């Protein structure tokens, strides 16, 4: 068993080597990189990303990032390509081939086939003078001096460099397409991320009860309404207009202040300036309001009328944190 210091030193050394590998790519962002961005933007086809071994795994991640940011992309395993999967490549598709050495047997077979088909081939390769580098139309140079593996064998810094170069390409394409939050929401409707981008305040409020009470209601009526609706508050309404809000905190403060509750009405307890949000506003903005005002309930309105209520717990349950 290695010592604690040895483990920490090895981890730090690995991170430093991989950080250096990424920084080493800065000088490789050149005219070929710019041309690749322009070609993909202008292309009427898709981006096919391929590789073998660990490079294939990185290729899959690049495909996922491309697709989620507006660049149609498909992963093709280099080994499967020569056993039938080449059929997925269409005339206008651009192929990005990942390989550290550029000389693996599968790549040597695949590269000339792609050239023969007339597809533009981009080599994301660590050795530009390799078989892949020499056959590629454009090169994204991902050279690294050495792997973080102490034996310089296991792909570590090399795959990190490929991943970073893929991210750089994806972000440049994102900017070139003017890809914005609305576009992102369209491709990410599920999960917490999607909800932050499309879920509206009204979508949450409509799932809750709509606690309300008239201005002359007694303390007992207020407490019953709060308890029944389980939102920790009730809205005071008069003639369809919002007069204020009473929270369970207001009830506790009232009990500390008054001994005789017989003549106390809802209007005596309410906060006359409740925080509100329009039902069409994003739920993430509701969370911002709740945090900024140190409250747990927020009134949702529609044309300045009472539409419903959001509790902090609703937002947490939706994963909007």
C-alpha positions as CSV (number, residue, x, y, z in Angstrom):
1,X,0.0,0.0,0.0
2,X,1.4,3.3,-1.1
3,X,1.8,6.1,1.5
4,X,-0.6,9.0,1.6
5,X,2.1,11.4,0.4
6,X,2.9,9.1,-2.5
7,X,-0.7,8.9,-3.6
8,X,-1.1,12.7,-3.4
9,X,2.1,13.3,-5.3
10,X,1.1,10.9,-8.1
11,X,-2.3,12.5,-8.4
12,X,-0.9,16.0,-8.6
13,X,1.8,14.9,-11.1
14,X,-0.9,13.4,-13.3
15,X,-3.0,16.5,-13.2
16,X,0.0,18.8,-13.9
17,X,1.0,16.6,-16.9
18,X,-2.5,16.7,-18.3
19,X,-2.8,20.4,-17.8
20,X,0.5,21.0,-19.5
21,X,-0.7,18.8,-22.4
22,X,-3.8,20.9,-22.9
23,X,-1.8,24.2,-22.7
24,X,0.6,22.7,-25.3
25,X,-2.3,22.6,-27.8
26,X,-2.6,26.4,-27.8
27,X,0.2,26.6,-30.4
28,X,-1.6,24.1,-32.6
29,X,-4.7,26.2,-33.1
30,X,-3.8,27.3,-36.6
31,X,-5.2,27.9,-40.1
32,X,-6.2,24.3,-40.4
33,X,-8.3,24.6,-37.2
34,X,-10.1,27.7,-38.7
35,X,-10.7,25.9,-42.0
36,X,-12.2,22.9,-40.2
37,X,-14.6,25.2,-38.4
38,X,-15.6,26.9,-41.6
39,X,-16.0,23.6,-43.5
40,X,-18.3,22.2,-40.8
41,X,-20.4,25.3,-40.6
42,X,-20.8,25.4,-44.4
43,X,-21.3,21.6,-44.8
44,X,-24.7,20.2,-45.8
45,X,-23.8,16.9,-44.3
46,X,-23.0,15.6,-40.8
47,X,-19.8,15.2,-38.9
48,X,-18.7,11.5,-38.6
49,X,-16.2,11.1,-35.7
50,X,-14.2,7.8,-35.6
51,X,-11.3,6.2,-33.7
52,X,-10.0,3.0,-32.2
53,X,-9.4,2.0,-28.6
54,X,-9.4,4.9,-26.1
55,X,-9.6,7.4,-29.0
56,X,-13.0,5.8,-29.9
57,X,-14.3,6.6,-26.4
58,X,-13.2,10.2,-26.8
59,X,-14.8,10.3,-30.2
60,X,-18.1,9.3,-28.7
61,X,-17.8,12.2,-26.2
62,X,-17.0,14.7,-29.0
63,X,-20.1,13.4,-30.9
64,X,-22.3,13.9,-27.8
65,X,-21.0,17.5,-27.4
66,X,-21.4,18.3,-31.1
67,X,-25.0,17.0,-31.1
68,X,-26.0,18.9,-28.0
69,X,-24.6,22.2,-29.3
70,X,-26.2,22.1,-32.8
71,X,-23.7,20.2,-34.9
72,X,-25.3,17.0,-36.3
73,X,-22.7,14.2,-35.6
74,X,-22.4,10.4,-35.6
75,X,-19.9,8.1,-34.0
76,X,-18.4,5.4,-36.2
77,X,-16.0,2.9,-34.6
78,X,-12.9,2.5,-36.9
79,X,-12.9,-1.3,-36.6
80,X,-16.6,-1.6,-37.5
81,X,-16.2,0.9,-40.4
82,X,-14.3,-1.7,-42.5
83,X,-16.9,-4.3,-41.7
84,X,-19.9,-2.5,-43.0
85,X,-20.4,0.7,-41.0
86,X,-18.8,2.8,-43.8
87,X,-22.3,2.6,-45.3
88,X,-23.5,5.3,-42.8
89,X,-21.2,7.9,-44.4
90,X,-23.0,10.1,-46.9
91,X,-21.6,12.1,-49.7
92,X,-21.5,15.5,-47.9
93,X,-20.4,14.2,-44.5
94,X,-17.1,15.3,-43.0
95,X,-15.0,12.7,-41.2
96,X,-12.9,13.4,-38.1
97,X,-10.5,10.6,-37.4
98,X,-8.9,10.4,-33.9
99,X,-5.6,8.6,-33.3
100,X,-2.5,9.3,-31.2
101,X,-0.1,7.5,-33.5
102,X,-2.0,7.8,-36.8
103,X,-0.5,4.4,-37.7
104,X,-2.8,1.8,-36.2
105,X,-3.8,-1.0,-38.6
106,X,-7.5,0.0,-38.6
107,X,-6.7,3.6,-39.4
108,X,-4.3,2.6,-42.2
109,X,-7.2,0.6,-43.8
110,X,-9.9,3.2,-43.2
111,X,-8.1,6.4,-44.3
112,X,-7.6,5.5,-48.0
113,X,-11.2,4.3,-48.2
114,X,-12.4,7.7,-47.0
115,X,-10.2,9.4,-49.5
116,X,-11.5,7.2,-52.2
117,X,-15.1,8.0,-51.3
118,X,-14.3,11.7,-51.7
119,X,-15.2,12.7,-48.1
120,X,-13.2,15.5,-46.5
121,X,-11.0,13.8,-43.8
122,X,-9.7,15.6,-40.7
123,X,-7.0,13.9,-38.7
124,X,-7.0,14.7,-35.0
125,X,-3.6,13.1,-34.6
126,X,-0.6,13.3,-32.3
127,X,1.9,12.6,-35.1
128,X,1.2,14.8,-38.2
129,X,3.8,12.9,-40.3
130,X,2.0,9.5,-39.6
131,X,-0.1,7.6,-42.2
132,X,-3.2,9.4,-41.0
133,X,-1.6,12.8,-40.9
134,X,-0.3,12.4,-44.5
135,X,-3.6,11.4,-45.9
136,X,-5.8,13.8,-44.0
137,X,-7.1,17.0,-45.8
138,X,-6.7,18.9,-42.5
139,X,-4.8,18.2,-39.3
140,X,-5.8,19.0,-35.7
141,X,-2.5,18.4,-34.0
142,X,-2.9,16.8,-30.6
143,X,0.7,16.0,-29.9
144,X,1.8,15.3,-26.3
145,X,5.3,14.8,-25.1
146,X,4.5,11.9,-22.9
147,X,1.6,10.0,-21.2
148,X,0.9,10.5,-17.5
149,X,1.3,6.7,-17.2
150,X,4.8,6.1,-15.6
151,X,5.5,3.5,-18.4
152,X,4.3,6.0,-21.1
153,X,1.9,3.4,-22.3
154,X,-1.7,3.9,-21.0
155,X,-3.5,6.7,-23.0
156,X,-3.9,9.5,-20.4
157,X,-2.5,12.9,-21.5
158,X,-3.0,12.0,-25.2
159,X,-6.8,11.3,-24.7
160,X,-7.1,14.4,-22.5
161,X,-5.6,16.4,-25.4
162,X,-8.0,14.9,-27.9
163,X,-10.9,15.7,-25.5
164,X,-9.8,19.3,-25.1
165,X,-9.3,19.8,-28.8
166,X,-12.8,18.4,-29.4
167,X,-14.3,20.8,-26.9
168,X,-12.4,23.7,-28.4
169,X,-13.9,22.8,-31.8
170,X,-17.4,22.3,-30.4
171,X,-17.3,25.7,-28.7
172,X,-16.1,27.5,-31.8
173,X,-18.9,25.9,-33.8
174,X,-21.3,26.9,-31.1
175,X,-20.3,30.5,-31.4
176,X,-20.3,30.4,-35.2
177,X,-23.9,29.2,-35.2
178,X,-24.9,31.8,-32.6
179,X,-26.2,28.9,-30.5
180,X,-28.0,30.4,-27.6
181,X,-29.9,29.3,-24.4
182,X,-33.1,28.7,-26.3
183,X,-31.3,26.4,-28.7
184,X,-29.7,24.7,-25.8
185,X,-33.0,24.1,-24.1
186,X,-34.4,22.6,-27.3
187,X,-31.7,19.9,-27.3
188,X,-31.7,19.4,-23.5
189,X,-35.4,19.1,-22.4
190,X,-34.7,16.5,-19.8
191,X,-32.9,16.7,-16.5
192,X,-32.1,19.7,-14.2
193,X,-30.2,21.5,-16.9
194,X,-33.1,21.5,-19.3
195,X,-35.5,22.6,-16.6
196,X,-33.3,25.6,-15.8
197,X,-33.7,26.7,-19.4
198,X,-37.4,26.0,-20.2
199,X,-39.4,25.4,-17.0
200,X,-41.6,28.4,-16.1
201,X,-42.9,29.6,-12.8
202,X,-46.4,28.9,-13.9
203,X,-45.6,25.3,-14.7
204,X,-44.7,24.7,-11.1
205,X,-47.4,26.8,-9.5
206,X,-50.2,25.1,-11.4
207,X,-49.3,21.8,-9.6
208,X,-49.9,23.3,-6.2
209,X,-53.0,24.3,-4.3
210,X,-53.9,28.0,-4.4
211,X,-54.3,29.0,-0.8
212,X,-56.3,32.3,-0.3
213,X,-58.4,34.0,2.2
214,X,-60.5,37.1,2.5
215,X,-59.2,40.2,4.4
216,X,-61.6,39.8,7.3
217,X,-60.7,36.2,8.0
218,X,-60.0,35.2,11.6
219,X,-56.7,33.9,12.9
220,X,-58.3,30.4,13.1
221,X,-59.3,30.6,9.4
222,X,-55.8,31.7,8.4
223,X,-54.2,28.8,10.3
224,X,-56.6,26.2,8.9
225,X,-56.0,27.5,5.3
226,X,-52.2,27.4,5.7
227,X,-52.3,23.9,7.2
228,X,-54.6,22.4,4.6
229,X,-52.6,23.6,1.6
230,X,-49.1,22.7,3.0
231,X,-47.3,25.6,1.4
232,X,-46.6,27.5,4.6
233,X,-48.5,30.6,3.5
234,X,-51.8,32.0,2.4
235,X,-52.7,34.9,0.1
236,X,-55.1,37.6,1.3
237,X,-57.5,38.4,-1.6
238,X,-60.1,41.2,-1.9
239,X,-62.1,41.7,-5.0
240,X,-59.7,39.6,-7.0
241,X,-56.7,41.7,-6.0
242,X,-53.8,40.6,-3.9
243,X,-53.7,42.5,-0.6
244,X,-50.8,40.6,1.0
245,X,-49.4,37.3,2.2
246,X,-49.4,35.6,5.6
247,X,-46.7,33.0,6.2
248,X,-46.4,30.5,9.1
249,X,-43.6,32.7,10.3
250,X,-46.1,35.6,10.6
251,X,-48.3,33.3,12.7
252,X,-45.5,32.5,15.1
253,X,-44.6,36.1,15.5
254,X,-48.2,37.0,16.2
255,X,-48.4,34.4,19.0
256,X,-45.3,35.9,20.6
257,X,-46.8,39.4,20.3
258,X,-50.5,39.0,21.2
259,X,-52.2,37.2,24.0
260,X,-55.8,38.0,22.9
261,X,-56.4,36.8,19.4
262,X,-60.2,37.3,19.2
263,X,-60.2,40.5,17.3
264,X,-57.2,39.9,15.0
265,X,-57.9,39.7,11.3
266,X,-56.0,38.6,8.3
267,X,-55.2,42.2,7.4
268,X,-53.5,42.6,10.8
269,X,-51.0,39.8,10.0
270,X,-50.3,40.1,6.4
271,X,-47.2,41.4,4.6
272,X,-48.6,44.0,2.3
273,X,-45.6,43.8,-0.2
274,X,-45.3,40.2,-1.1
275,X,-42.7,39.2,-3.7
276,X,-44.2,38.1,-7.0
277,X,-43.2,36.6,-10.3
278,X,-45.1,36.4,-13.6
279,X,-46.2,32.9,-14.6
280,X,-44.2,33.2,-17.9
281,X,-40.9,33.9,-16.2
282,X,-38.4,31.0,-15.9
283,X,-38.5,29.0,-12.7
284,X,-34.8,29.6,-12.2
285,X,-35.6,33.3,-11.9
286,X,-38.1,32.4,-9.2
287,X,-35.2,30.7,-7.3
288,X,-33.1,33.8,-7.7
289,X,-35.9,36.0,-6.2
290,X,-36.4,33.6,-3.3
291,X,-32.7,33.6,-2.5
292,X,-32.3,37.3,-2.9
293,X,-35.2,38.0,-0.5
294,X,-34.5,35.2,2.0
295,X,-38.0,33.8,1.7
296,X,-39.5,30.4,1.1
297,X,-42.7,31.3,-0.8
298,X,-43.2,33.3,-4.0
299,X,-46.5,34.4,-5.5
300,X,-47.1,33.7,-9.1
301,X,-49.2,36.2,-11.1
302,X,-51.0,36.4,-14.4
303,X,-51.7,39.9,-15.6
304,X,-51.1,41.0,-12.0
305,X,-53.8,38.6,-10.7
306,X,-53.1,35.8,-8.3
307,X,-52.2,32.6,-10.3
308,X,-50.6,30.4,-7.7
309,X,-47.7,29.9,-5.3
310,X,-44.2,28.4,-5.5
311,X,-42.4,27.1,-2.5
312,X,-38.6,26.7,-2.3
313,X,-39.1,23.0,-1.9
314,X,-40.9,22.8,-5.3
315,X,-37.8,24.2,-7.0
316,X,-35.5,21.9,-5.1
317,X,-37.7,18.9,-6.1
318,X,-37.4,20.0,-9.8
319,X,-33.6,20.0,-9.5
320,X,-33.4,23.7,-10.0
321,X,-30.7,24.6,-7.5
